[in-house]
């Protein structure tokens, strides 16, 4: 499990402005710690998942990843990671059903029009192992999708995704490719150097072959 997830869980808890948020997390921990020893054992963890219907989490390897010090139980700081995942990361790959804890790809059309999202782990998207009614070029990874909602900053050092996010009109998709490191000119068109032109030409050739 990515350490950034653990750090994010602790950061949210430490910076919660409302005391009741911290009390909810502590109360949740106590509700699972049925023998009141201040730790959540594997049996207590699994019993809670069965009672609550979170069957998608029942995996000994998942518990082992939460148990950082490998002592067979979860203290409160380790439990915070589970609490954070439960509240924010209930996303499964649309193909292999793996739990998506880190970076993943999502269909932007489905995301924008209010439909249930269609999400894919990196291996399934990279290997084209999925079937979806929107094309495979309608996907962005979770980080780029977030940044695209703000818009691309113009400047000499701005890093751009190879494929732009869709326009506000959800029925249309922009296929224009903007190479990494390109800079916009005054008329809004990308100014390409030699390497960038080769990248655009390569994409055009690949698109021609696919068609």
C-alpha positions as CSV (number, residue, x, y, z in Angstrom):
1,X,0.0,0.0,0.0
2,X,1.3,3.4,-0.9
3,X,2.6,5.3,2.1
4,X,1.0,8.5,0.7
5,X,-2.4,7.0,1.6
6,X,-1.4,6.5,5.2
7,X,0.1,10.0,5.4
8,X,-3.1,11.5,3.8
9,X,-5.3,9.7,6.4
10,X,-3.3,11.1,9.3
11,X,-3.1,14.5,7.7
12,X,-6.9,14.7,7.3
13,X,-7.4,13.6,10.9
14,X,-4.8,16.0,12.4
15,X,-6.1,19.0,10.4
16,X,-9.9,18.4,11.0
17,X,-11.3,21.7,12.1
18,X,-14.3,20.1,13.8
19,X,-13.8,18.0,16.9
20,X,-16.8,15.8,16.1
21,X,-15.0,14.6,12.9
22,X,-12.2,13.2,15.2
23,X,-14.8,11.8,17.6
24,X,-16.5,10.0,14.7
25,X,-13.3,8.3,13.7
26,X,-12.5,7.3,17.3
27,X,-16.1,6.1,17.9
28,X,-15.9,4.0,14.7
29,X,-12.6,2.4,16.0
30,X,-14.2,1.6,19.3
31,X,-17.2,0.0,17.7
32,X,-15.0,-2.5,15.9
33,X,-12.7,-3.1,18.9
34,X,-15.3,-5.3,20.6
35,X,-13.1,-6.6,23.4
36,X,-11.9,-3.0,24.3
37,X,-8.2,-3.8,24.3
38,X,-7.4,-0.7,22.3
39,X,-6.5,-2.6,19.1
40,X,-8.5,-4.2,16.2
41,X,-7.6,-7.8,15.7
42,X,-8.0,-9.6,12.3
43,X,-11.1,-11.4,13.6
44,X,-12.7,-8.2,14.8
45,X,-11.9,-6.6,11.5
46,X,-13.5,-9.4,9.4
47,X,-16.5,-9.6,11.7
48,X,-17.2,-5.9,11.2
49,X,-16.8,-6.3,7.4
50,X,-19.3,-9.2,7.4
51,X,-21.8,-7.3,9.6
52,X,-21.6,-4.1,7.5
53,X,-21.6,-5.6,4.0
54,X,-18.1,-4.4,3.1
55,X,-17.3,-7.8,1.5
56,X,-15.1,-6.2,-1.1
57,X,-12.5,-5.5,1.5
58,X,-12.3,-9.0,3.0
59,X,-8.8,-9.9,2.1
60,X,-6.0,-11.0,4.5
61,X,-3.4,-9.2,2.4
62,X,-5.4,-5.9,2.8
63,X,-5.3,-6.3,6.6
64,X,-1.6,-7.1,6.5
65,X,-1.0,-3.9,4.5
66,X,-2.8,-1.9,7.1
67,X,-0.8,-3.5,9.9
68,X,2.4,-1.5,9.4
69,X,4.3,-2.8,12.5
70,X,3.3,-6.4,11.7
71,X,2.0,-7.3,15.2
72,X,-1.3,-8.9,14.0
73,X,-3.6,-6.0,15.0
74,X,-4.4,-2.4,14.2
75,X,-3.8,0.5,16.6
76,X,-5.7,3.7,16.1
77,X,-3.1,5.3,13.7
78,X,-3.1,2.2,11.5
79,X,-6.9,2.1,11.7
80,X,-7.1,5.6,10.4
81,X,-5.8,4.4,7.0
82,X,-8.7,1.9,6.8
83,X,-11.2,4.6,7.8
84,X,-9.9,7.0,5.2
85,X,-10.0,4.3,2.4
86,X,-13.6,3.3,3.5
87,X,-14.8,6.9,3.2
88,X,-12.9,7.9,0.1
89,X,-11.7,5.0,-2.0
90,X,-14.6,2.7,-2.7
91,X,-13.7,2.5,-6.3
92,X,-13.2,-0.8,-8.2
93,X,-11.7,-1.5,-11.6
94,X,-14.5,-2.0,-14.1
95,X,-12.6,-5.0,-15.6
96,X,-10.7,-7.0,-13.0
97,X,-12.6,-5.6,-9.9
98,X,-9.4,-4.7,-8.1
99,X,-9.7,-2.0,-5.5
100,X,-8.3,1.3,-6.9
101,X,-6.3,2.8,-4.1
102,X,-3.8,4.8,-6.2
103,X,-3.8,6.4,-9.6
104,X,-6.4,5.0,-12.0
105,X,-8.2,5.9,-15.3
106,X,-11.8,7.0,-15.5
107,X,-14.2,7.6,-18.5
108,X,-14.6,11.4,-18.6
109,X,-17.9,11.3,-20.5
110,X,-19.4,9.1,-17.7
111,X,-17.8,11.3,-15.1
112,X,-19.2,14.5,-16.6
113,X,-22.8,13.4,-17.4
114,X,-23.7,12.1,-13.9
115,X,-23.7,8.4,-14.9
116,X,-22.0,5.8,-12.7
117,X,-18.3,6.2,-13.3
118,X,-16.4,3.6,-15.3
119,X,-12.9,3.2,-13.8
120,X,-9.9,1.1,-14.7
121,X,-6.7,0.1,-13.0
122,X,-3.6,1.1,-14.9
123,X,-2.8,-2.5,-16.2
124,X,-6.3,-3.0,-17.5
125,X,-6.4,0.4,-19.3
126,X,-2.8,0.0,-20.6
127,X,-3.5,-3.5,-21.9
128,X,-6.9,-2.4,-23.4
129,X,-8.5,-5.2,-21.3
130,X,-12.0,-3.7,-21.1
131,X,-15.2,-3.2,-23.0
132,X,-17.0,0.2,-22.8
133,X,-19.4,2.1,-25.0
134,X,-17.1,5.2,-24.9
135,X,-13.8,4.9,-26.8
136,X,-10.5,4.2,-25.0
137,X,-9.3,7.8,-25.8
138,X,-12.1,9.1,-23.6
139,X,-10.2,8.3,-20.4
140,X,-8.0,10.4,-18.2
141,X,-6.1,9.3,-15.1
142,X,-7.4,10.6,-11.8
143,X,-4.7,13.2,-11.4
144,X,-5.0,14.7,-14.8
145,X,-8.8,14.7,-14.5
146,X,-8.6,16.8,-11.4
147,X,-6.2,19.2,-12.9
148,X,-8.3,19.5,-16.1
149,X,-11.2,20.8,-14.1
150,X,-9.1,23.9,-13.4
151,X,-8.0,24.3,-16.9
152,X,-4.4,24.2,-18.4
153,X,-2.2,27.0,-17.1
154,X,-0.4,28.9,-19.9
155,X,3.3,29.4,-19.4
156,X,6.7,28.3,-20.5
157,X,7.0,25.6,-17.8
158,X,3.5,24.2,-17.8
159,X,3.3,20.4,-18.1
160,X,0.4,19.3,-20.2
161,X,-1.3,16.0,-20.6
162,X,-1.0,14.4,-24.1
163,X,-4.7,14.5,-24.5
164,X,-6.9,17.4,-23.5
165,X,-10.0,17.0,-21.3
166,X,-13.3,17.1,-23.1
167,X,-15.0,20.4,-23.8
168,X,-17.9,21.6,-21.6
169,X,-20.3,20.3,-24.2
170,X,-20.4,16.7,-23.0
171,X,-21.5,15.3,-26.3
172,X,-18.1,16.2,-27.9
173,X,-14.6,15.1,-27.3
174,X,-11.5,17.0,-28.2
175,X,-8.9,14.7,-30.0
176,X,-6.3,17.4,-30.4
177,X,-2.9,16.3,-29.1
178,X,-0.8,18.8,-27.1
179,X,2.7,17.4,-26.6
180,X,4.5,17.7,-23.2
181,X,6.5,20.8,-23.0
182,X,4.6,22.7,-25.8
183,X,3.8,26.4,-25.3
184,X,0.7,28.2,-26.6
185,X,1.1,31.2,-28.9
186,X,-0.9,34.3,-28.8
187,X,-3.7,32.8,-30.9
188,X,-4.0,29.8,-28.5
189,X,-2.4,27.3,-30.9
190,X,0.4,25.1,-29.7
191,X,3.9,26.1,-30.9
192,X,5.8,22.9,-31.7
193,X,9.5,22.3,-31.9
194,X,11.1,19.5,-34.0
195,X,10.6,16.8,-31.4
196,X,7.0,17.8,-30.8
197,X,6.2,17.7,-34.5
198,X,7.6,14.1,-34.7
199,X,5.3,13.2,-31.7
200,X,2.2,14.7,-33.4
201,X,3.1,12.9,-36.7
202,X,3.6,9.6,-34.8
203,X,0.1,9.9,-33.2
204,X,-1.4,10.7,-36.6
205,X,0.2,7.6,-38.1
206,X,-1.1,5.4,-35.2
207,X,-4.6,6.8,-35.5
208,X,-4.5,6.1,-39.3
209,X,-3.5,2.5,-38.7
210,X,-6.2,2.0,-36.0
211,X,-8.9,3.3,-38.4
